[in-house]
């Protein structure tokens, strides 16, 4: 009799399981939002963007990108594909180099770059380190640097970093941009920190003419430092194509800001890029005229273990070559 009861119970359990009473499907989404962190120019028809999935404000470090498509585009036609899965960096080592040239007085009169850089510092983790430099043509360099002034060497002390950012926010002379990139790259390499990265903000093209952009690329590659750049073009008069090429050649990304009010959001996206990001490639099948600023929306399917797959819609902007 007991054997019969056991058999009935086992049969009932198997029947219930087969009727959908097994483990519940996950309901928590793999991500709730995401950011496009910048653009990498591959060629005239091909552009890559860095994408970071988020849950609220928190970076999702365990996500997988399943697929991507272009939902909306302002000019031309294009397709989208995944060109790299989300890679997480447990440690960030970043040299923050801030443009202190005279034109910053007009392009960022409220010194919003200070708040933006300090917000970046605020998000650093306990194992992360950063350094703070400024560059212009009239301030004498220090610390065996060629054109930059080092306000704070690599440290995880946020109070020291915030003080340095405040001191680095001033207006001086010309724009030795490529020399500043070399300085920041060499300083990062000398620190011995993991995942060395240069984060540079400028509002203009290089005016020093020596060293060249190619020299900056060569040094960054030799040092293994990726260059990420934010170009502030408040008057829509700056050609950042060389800086775009430089960041792409070193494995970094470029963002163009048209107002200083965008800087905090862009520094925030740079942090996302450094912590964890994947790659989405946009391929034009009908390319607009060179110089066209194209905006649109990407739909990226994000998956994560024990989470519900979700489609994240994110806006993107790029300038066609």
VOPAGU-2260 file (C-alpha; in pm, 1 decimal, decimal comma):
REM VOPAGU-2260
SITE   aa  ch    i         X         Y         Z
SITE  UNK   A    0       0,0       0,0       0,0
SITE  UNK   A    1     287,9     235,3      86,9
SITE  UNK   A    2     452,7     154,4    -244,7
SITE  UNK   A    3     133,5     247,6    -427,9
SITE  UNK   A    4     107,1     577,1    -238,5
SITE  UNK   A    5     469,7     660,3    -316,7
SITE  UNK   A    6     416,8     576,5    -682,9
SITE  UNK   A    7     108,6     797,4    -698,7
SITE  UNK   A    8     292,6    1087,8    -532,2
SITE  UNK   A    9     590,1    1055,9    -766,1
SITE  UNK   A   10     363,6    1038,2   -1069,6
SITE  UNK   A   11     172,1    1345,9    -951,7
SITE  UNK   A   12     494,9    1543,2    -902,6
SITE  UNK   A   13     619,3    1453,4   -1247,9
SITE  UNK   A   14     282,4    1544,2   -1396,6
SITE  UNK   A   15     280,3    1883,9   -1223,6
SITE  UNK   A   16     636,1    1954,0   -1342,2
SITE  UNK   A   17     543,5    1866,2   -1698,1
SITE  UNK   A   18     244,7    2098,5   -1673,1
SITE  UNK   A   19     464,8    2402,4   -1610,2
SITE  UNK   A   20     505,2    2389,9   -1233,9
SITE  UNK   A   21     886,9    2376,5   -1253,3
SITE  UNK   A   22    1124,4    2662,0   -1165,9
SITE  UNK   A   23     973,6    3003,6   -1234,5
SITE  UNK   A   24    1107,9    3200,2   -1530,4
SITE  UNK   A   25    1320,6    3500,5   -1428,5
SITE  UNK   A   26    1131,3    3827,8   -1405,1
SITE  UNK   A   27    1415,9    4067,9   -1322,7
SITE  UNK   A   28    1545,3    4228,5   -1645,5
SITE  UNK   A   29    1906,3    4183,2   -1753,1
SITE  UNK   A   30    1932,0    4564,3   -1769,4
SITE  UNK   A   31    1702,2    4862,2   -1737,3
SITE  UNK   A   32    1898,9    5114,3   -1943,5
SITE  UNK   A   33    2229,7    5170,5   -2118,7
SITE  UNK   A   34    2468,3    5436,3   -2245,6
SITE  UNK   A   35    2650,9    5492,2   -2572,6
SITE  UNK   A   36    2991,9    5603,8   -2449,5
SITE  UNK   A   37    3150,9    5736,0   -2768,2
SITE  UNK   A   38    3238,5    5662,8   -3130,3
SITE  UNK   A   39    3529,1    5485,4   -3298,7
SITE  UNK   A   40    3571,5    5558,3   -3670,6
SITE  UNK   A   41    3669,3    5246,0   -3867,6
SITE  UNK   A   42    3621,0    5384,9   -4219,0
SITE  UNK   A   43    3381,8    5611,3   -4409,0
SITE  UNK   A   44    3101,0    5353,9   -4391,7
SITE  UNK   A   45    3175,6    5185,6   -4059,6
SITE  UNK   A   46    3153,9    5323,3   -3704,6
SITE  UNK   A   47    3173,5    5149,1   -3370,5
SITE  UNK   A   48    3016,5    5269,5   -3045,9
SITE  UNK   A   49    3084,5    5161,1   -2691,0
SITE  UNK   A   50    2773,7    5040,1   -2506,0
SITE  UNK   A   51    2736,3    4987,3   -2131,5
SITE  UNK   A   52    2424,6    4815,6   -1992,7
SITE  UNK   A   53    2291,2    4955,7   -1666,5
SITE  UNK   A   54    2052,9    4861,4   -1388,2
SITE  UNK   A   55    1945,3    5202,9   -1268,4
SITE  UNK   A   56    2278,5    5384,2   -1232,8
SITE  UNK   A   57    2479,2    5066,8   -1168,7
SITE  UNK   A   58    2695,1    4917,1   -1442,7
SITE  UNK   A   59    2596,6    4560,4   -1536,1
SITE  UNK   A   60    2925,9    4373,1   -1550,5
SITE  UNK   A   61    2784,8    4027,3   -1628,4
SITE  UNK   A   62    2574,6    4108,4   -1935,2
SITE  UNK   A   63    2589,7    3948,7   -2278,8
SITE  UNK   A   64    2495,3    4141,5   -2592,2
SITE  UNK   A   65    2279,2    3919,9   -2812,1
SITE  UNK   A   66    2190,5    4138,8   -3110,4
SITE  UNK   A   67    2163,3    4498,2   -3229,5
SITE  UNK   A   68    1959,0    4687,8   -3485,7
SITE  UNK   A   69    1902,2    5045,1   -3602,6
SITE  UNK   A   70    1550,2    5154,5   -3508,9
SITE  UNK   A   71    1568,2    5519,3   -3617,5
SITE  UNK   A   72    1826,2    5712,2   -3818,4
SITE  UNK   A   73    1817,2    6076,0   -3927,7
SITE  UNK   A   74    2002,6    6035,0   -4258,9
SITE  UNK   A   75    2099,7    5743,5   -4482,0
SITE  UNK   A   76    2033,6    5379,4   -4400,4
SITE  UNK   A   77    2239,7    5149,2   -4179,4
SITE  UNK   A   78    2252,6    4813,7   -4006,3
SITE  UNK   A   79    2397,3    4727,5   -3665,2
SITE  UNK   A   80    2586,2    4423,9   -3537,7
SITE  UNK   A   81    2761,7    4324,1   -3216,3
SITE  UNK   A   82    3138,7    4374,7   -3252,0
SITE  UNK   A   83    3244,3    4292,0   -2896,6
SITE  UNK   A   84    3098,8    4151,6   -2576,8
SITE  UNK   A   85    3090,3    4340,2   -2247,6
SITE  UNK   A   86    3437,1    4342,3   -2092,9
SITE  UNK   A   87    3472,4    4433,9   -1727,8
SITE  UNK   A   88    3769,1    4609,1   -1570,1
SITE  UNK   A   89    3790,1    4550,5   -1195,6
SITE  UNK   A   90    4061,7    4816,5   -1171,1
SITE  UNK   A   91    4070,4    5154,5   -1345,9
SITE  UNK   A   92    4395,8    5347,6   -1393,0
SITE  UNK   A   93    4313,5    5679,2   -1560,9
SITE  UNK   A   94    4514,8    5991,7   -1633,5
SITE  UNK   A   95    4270,8    6283,9   -1655,4
SITE  UNK   A   96    4416,6    6563,4   -1869,9
SITE  UNK   A   97    4219,0    6889,2   -1882,3
SITE  UNK   A   98    4253,4    7161,2   -2144,2
SITE  UNK   A   99    4354,5    7484,5   -1970,8
SITE  UNK   A  100    4388,0    7697,0   -2284,7
SITE  UNK   A  101    4257,3    8051,1   -2310,0
SITE  UNK   A  102    3956,2    7957,6   -2519,7
SITE  UNK   A  103    3812,1    7768,2   -2223,5
SITE  UNK   A  104    3718,2    8108,5   -2080,9
SITE  UNK   A  105    3461,2    8141,8   -2359,9
SITE  UNK   A  106    3366,2    7777,2   -2413,9
SITE  UNK   A  107    3329,1    7684,5   -2046,3
SITE  UNK   A  108    3297,5    8013,6   -1855,6
SITE  UNK   A  109    3128,7    7846,9   -1557,0
SITE  UNK   A  110    3406,7    7585,8   -1532,5
SITE  UNK   A  111    3160,0    7300,6   -1563,8
SITE  UNK   A  112    3451,9    7077,1   -1657,7
SITE  UNK   A  113    3553,8    7094,0   -1292,3
SITE  UNK   A  114    3222,5    6947,6   -1176,5
SITE  UNK   A  115    3234,0    6687,7   -1453,0
SITE  UNK   A  116    3581,4    6564,1   -1363,5
SITE  UNK   A  117    3501,1    6560,5    -992,6
SITE  UNK   A  118    3186,3    6355,6   -1061,0
SITE  UNK   A  119    3408,2    6106,1   -1245,6
SITE  UNK   A  120    3637,7    6092,0    -942,2
SITE  UNK   A  121    3339,9    6032,8    -713,5
SITE  UNK   A  122    3254,2    5710,7    -898,2
SITE  UNK   A  123    3600,4    5556,3    -866,9
SITE  UNK   A  124    3619,9    5234,4    -667,5
SITE  UNK   A  125    3849,3    5149,4    -378,1
SITE  UNK   A  126    4108,3    4984,4    -606,5
SITE  UNK   A  127    4101,1    5251,2    -878,2
SITE  UNK   A  128    4363,4    5521,3    -920,4
SITE  UNK   A  129    4371,9    5844,7   -1117,9
SITE  UNK   A  130    4609,4    6131,1   -1191,3
SITE  UNK   A  131    4519,9    6490,3   -1283,6
SITE  UNK   A  132    4705,9    6703,3   -1538,9
SITE  UNK   A  133    4640,7    7023,1   -1732,3
SITE  UNK   A  134    4789,1    7142,6   -2059,2
SITE  UNK   A  135    4829,8    7476,1   -2233,8
SITE  UNK   A  136    5101,1    7661,3   -2417,4
SITE  UNK   A  137    5201,9    7907,3   -2145,2
SITE  UNK   A  138    5224,3    7701,2   -1824,8
SITE  UNK   A  139    5567,6    7549,7   -1764,4
SITE  UNK   A  140    5551,7    7168,0   -1747,9
SITE  UNK   A  141    5676,2    6972,4   -1448,0
SITE  UNK   A  142    5763,0    6618,8   -1342,5
SITE  UNK   A  143    5975,4    6553,3   -1651,0
SITE  UNK   A  144    5671,8    6615,4   -1873,3
SITE  UNK   A  145    5694,4    6792,3   -2206,9
SITE  UNK   A  146    5388,0    7020,7   -2211,1
SITE  UNK   A  147    5166,2    6921,9   -1916,7
SITE  UNK   A  148    5147,6    7024,8   -1553,8
SITE  UNK   A  149    5090,6    6739,4   -1310,3
SITE  UNK   A  150    4864,0    6851,1   -1028,6
SITE  UNK   A  151    4826,8    6507,3    -871,1
SITE  UNK   A  152    5012,2    6185,0    -942,4
SITE  UNK   A  153    4825,5    5853,1    -936,2
SITE  UNK   A  154    4629,4    5802,0    -618,0
SITE  UNK   A  155    4299,9    5662,3    -495,7
SITE  UNK   A  156    4253,2    5951,4    -251,7
SITE  UNK   A  157    3945,6    6133,4    -380,3
SITE  UNK   A  158    4004,7    6443,5    -171,3
SITE  UNK   A  159    4348,4    6490,4    -327,7
SITE  UNK   A  160    4208,4    6427,1    -675,6
SITE  UNK   A  161    3924,8    6675,9    -629,1
SITE  UNK   A  162    4166,5    6942,6    -508,0
SITE  UNK   A  163    4385,8    6877,0    -811,8
SITE  UNK   A  164    4090,0    6907,4   -1050,1
SITE  UNK   A  165    4007,4    7243,7    -895,3
SITE  UNK   A  166    4362,8    7366,6    -944,8
SITE  UNK   A  167    4375,5    7234,9   -1301,2
SITE  UNK   A  168    4068,5    7433,6   -1403,5
SITE  UNK   A  169    4208,7    7761,7   -1531,6
SITE  UNK   A  170    4275,3    7934,3   -1864,4
SITE  UNK   A  171    4623,8    7977,0   -2012,1
SITE  UNK   A  172    4779,0    7971,8   -2360,6
SITE  UNK   A  173    4774,7    7753,8   -2677,2
SITE  UNK   A  174    4686,8    7387,4   -2736,2
SITE  UNK   A  175    4974,1    7135,1   -2731,2
SITE  UNK   A  176    4722,7    6851,4   -2757,7
SITE  UNK   A  177    4938,8    6569,0   -2891,8
SITE  UNK   A  178    5217,6    6642,9   -2646,1
SITE  UNK   A  179    4961,0    6629,6   -2365,3
SITE  UNK   A  180    4845,7    6286,4   -2481,4
SITE  UNK   A  181    5206,5    6163,3   -2484,9
SITE  UNK   A  182    5265,9    6302,6   -2134,9
SITE  UNK   A  183    4953,5    6136,8   -1995,7
SITE  UNK   A  184    5032,2    5806,3   -2166,7
SITE  UNK   A  185    5390,8    5797,5   -2038,4
SITE  UNK   A  186    5278,6    5887,7   -1686,3
SITE  UNK   A  187    5018,0    5611,6   -1694,1
SITE  UNK   A  188    5266,7    5353,1   -1817,1
SITE  UNK   A  189    5519,2    5453,2   -1548,7
SITE  UNK   A  190    5256,3    5403,0   -1277,6
SITE  UNK   A  191    5240,5    5030,3   -1348,3
SITE  UNK   A  192    4865,0    5032,9   -1290,6
SITE  UNK   A  193    4630,2    4790,0   -1464,0
SITE  UNK   A  194    4415,7    4894,0   -1761,1
SITE  UNK   A  195    4597,2    5220,7   -1825,4
SITE  UNK   A  196    4378,7    5481,4   -1993,2
SITE  UNK   A  197    4407,6    5846,5   -2091,1
SITE  UNK   A  198    4096,7    6065,6   -2059,4
SITE  UNK   A  199    4153,8    6400,1   -2228,1
SITE  UNK   A  200    3926,2    6702,4   -2261,8
SITE  UNK   A  201    4000,1    6968,4   -2523,3
SITE  UNK   A  202    3814,6    7250,6   -2693,7
SITE  UNK   A  203    4043,9    7281,4   -2993,2
SITE  UNK   A  204    4284,5    7127,6   -3240,5
SITE  UNK   A  205    4655,0    7094,9   -3171,5
SITE  UNK   A  206    4840,5    7423,6   -3228,5
SITE  UNK   A  207    5190,8    7314,0   -3127,5
SITE  UNK   A  208    5248,7    7104,0   -3444,7
SITE  UNK   A  209    5523,1    6908,3   -3270,6
SITE  UNK   A  210    5492,9    6629,0   -3176,8
SITE  UNK   A  211    5250,6    6499,2   -3437,8
SITE  UNK   A  212    4934,9    6296,1   -3399,8
SITE  UNK   A  213    5119,1    5993,2   -3538,8
SITE  UNK   A  214    5382,7    6031,9   -3269,4
SITE  UNK   A  215    5110,3    6037,8   -3004,2
SITE  UNK   A  216    4953,8    5723,1   -3151,0
SITE  UNK   A  217    5291,1    5547,0   -3154,9
SITE  UNK   A  218    5363,4    5630,7   -2790,5
SITE  UNK   A  219    5015,2    5530,4   -2673,2
SITE  UNK   A  220    5040,6    5198,1   -2856,7
SITE  UNK   A  221    5386,7    5130,2   -2721,1
SITE  UNK   A  222    5265,9    5204,5   -2368,3
SITE  UNK   A  223    4945,4    5005,3   -2414,3
SITE  UNK   A  224    4728,4    5299,8   -2312,4
SITE  UNK   A  225    4395,0    5365,3   -2478,5
SITE  UNK   A  226    4307,7    5727,6   -2543,3
SITE  UNK   A  227    3951,8    5846,4   -2479,8
SITE  UNK   A  228    3871,2    6205,6   -2569,9
SITE  UNK   A  229    3593,4    6459,2   -2525,8
SITE  UNK   A  230    3600,0    6742,9   -2778,1
SITE  UNK   A  231    3413,7    7055,7   -2671,1
SITE  UNK   A  232    3296,9    7247,5   -2978,7
SITE  UNK   A  233    3066,4    7516,3   -2842,2
SITE  UNK   A  234    3076,9    7725,2   -3163,8
SITE  UNK   A  235    3072,1    7440,0   -3417,5
SITE  UNK   A  236    3404,2    7550,7   -3564,0
SITE  UNK   A  237    3646,1    7271,3   -3464,2
SITE  UNK   A  238    3748,0    6981,5   -3687,6
SITE  UNK   A  239    3810,1    6689,8   -3454,2
SITE  UNK   A  240    3873,2    6430,8   -3728,4
SITE  UNK   A  241    4241,6    6385,8   -3636,9
SITE  UNK   A  242    4151,3    6333,8   -3271,1
SITE  UNK   A  243    3885,6    6083,7   -3379,3
SITE  UNK   A  244    4151,0    5892,5   -3574,8
SITE  UNK   A  245    4391,2    5904,9   -3281,1
SITE  UNK   A  246    4141,7    5762,0   -3033,0
SITE  UNK   A  247    4035,5    5491,2   -3278,7
SITE  UNK   A  248    4396,1    5390,1   -3345,3
SITE  UNK   A  249    4461,0    5338,5   -2973,8
SITE  UNK   A  250    4137,0    5148,0   -2905,4
SITE  UNK   A  251    3961,4    5436,8   -2735,0
SITE  UNK   A  252    3650,3    5640,2   -2815,0
SITE  UNK   A  253    3566,3    6000,1   -2903,3
SITE  UNK   A  254    3271,6    6213,3   -2793,5
SITE  UNK   A  255    3182,4    6557,6   -2921,0
SITE  UNK   A  256    3014,2    6802,5   -2684,6
SITE  UNK   A  257    2842,4    7108,1   -2828,8
SITE  UNK   A  258    2798,5    7272,6   -2488,3
SITE  UNK   A  259    2983,0    7265,6   -2157,6
SITE  UNK   A  260    2654,9    7160,6   -1996,5
SITE  UNK   A  261    2704,1    6817,4   -2157,9
SITE  UNK   A  262    3043,2    6754,7   -1998,2
SITE  UNK   A  263    2923,5    6589,2   -1678,5
SITE  UNK   A  264    2711,9    6341,2   -1873,7
SITE  UNK   A  265    3003,5    6267,6   -2105,2
SITE  UNK   A  266    3251,2    6213,9   -1819,3
SITE  UNK   A  267    2991,3    5982,2   -1666,1
SITE  UNK   A  268    2977,8    5780,1   -1987,6
SITE  UNK   A  269    3356,5    5762,9   -1996,0
SITE  UNK   A  270    3350,1    5606,1   -1651,0
SITE  UNK   A  271    3098,4    5351,3   -1779,4
SITE  UNK   A  272    3330,5    5275,4   -2070,0
SITE  UNK   A  273    3626,2    5220,0   -1840,4
SITE  UNK   A  274    3430,8    4994,0   -1602,0
SITE  UNK   A  275    3246,3    4768,5   -1847,8
SITE  UNK   A  276    3136,2    4804,1   -2208,0
SITE  UNK   A  277    3065,4    4610,0   -2524,5
SITE  UNK   A  278    3088,4    4714,7   -2887,3
SITE  UNK   A  279    2816,2    4777,7   -3146,2
SITE  UNK   A  280    2907,9    4843,7   -3509,2
SITE  UNK   A  281    2699,8    5067,5   -3733,8
SITE  UNK   A  282    2741,5    4994,9   -4106,2
SITE  UNK   A  283    2599,0    5241,1   -4356,9
SITE  UNK   A  284    2431,9    5077,1   -4653,7
SITE  UNK   A  285    2344,6    5422,6   -4790,5
SITE  UNK   A  286    2589,8    5679,1   -4653,7
SITE  UNK   A  287    2496,0    6046,0   -4615,0
SITE  UNK   A  288    2724,3    6322,2   -4737,4
SITE  UNK   A  289    3054,2    6359,0   -4552,5
SITE  UNK   A  290    3020,1    6597,3   -4259,8
SITE  UNK   A  291    2657,3    6506,7   -4190,2
SITE  UNK   A  292    2577,7    6470,0   -3820,7
SITE  UNK   A  293    2366,6    6156,1   -3795,9
SITE  UNK   A  294    2146,7    6083,1   -3496,6
SITE  UNK   A  295    1935,8    5778,0   -3430,8
SITE  UNK   A  296    1832,3    5500,5   -3195,0
SITE  UNK   A  297    1989,4    5158,6   -3153,3
SITE  UNK   A  298    1802,0    4860,7   -3010,1
SITE  UNK   A  299    2038,7    4625,8   -2826,6
SITE  UNK   A  300    1924,1    4293,2   -2680,8
SITE  UNK   A  301    2091,0    4229,5   -2345,1
SITE  UNK   A  302    2101,7    3896,9   -2163,4
SITE  UNK   A  303    2236,8    3798,7   -1819,3
SITE  UNK   A  304    2232,4    3479,4   -1617,0
SITE  UNK   A  305    1912,7    3430,2   -1415,6
SITE  UNK   A  306    1772,8    3748,3   -1566,5
SITE  UNK   A  307    1509,5    3817,3   -1827,9
SITE  UNK   A  308    1644,4    3919,9   -2172,5
SITE  UNK   A  309    1553,1    4276,8   -2259,6
SITE  UNK   A  310    1574,6    4517,9   -2552,9
SITE  UNK   A  311    1745,8    4843,9   -2457,8
SITE  UNK   A  312    1692,1    5149,6   -2678,3
SITE  UNK   A  313    1976,9    5401,8   -2676,1
SITE  UNK   A  314    2033,2    5721,1   -2879,0
SITE  UNK   A  315    2353,7    5764,7   -3078,1
SITE  UNK   A  316    2523,2    6050,1   -3263,6
SITE  UNK   A  317    2809,4    6036,8   -3513,2
SITE  UNK   A  318    2962,4    6258,5   -3778,5
SITE  UNK   A  319    2996,0    6094,2   -4119,2
SITE  UNK   A  320    3336,4    6094,5   -4285,6
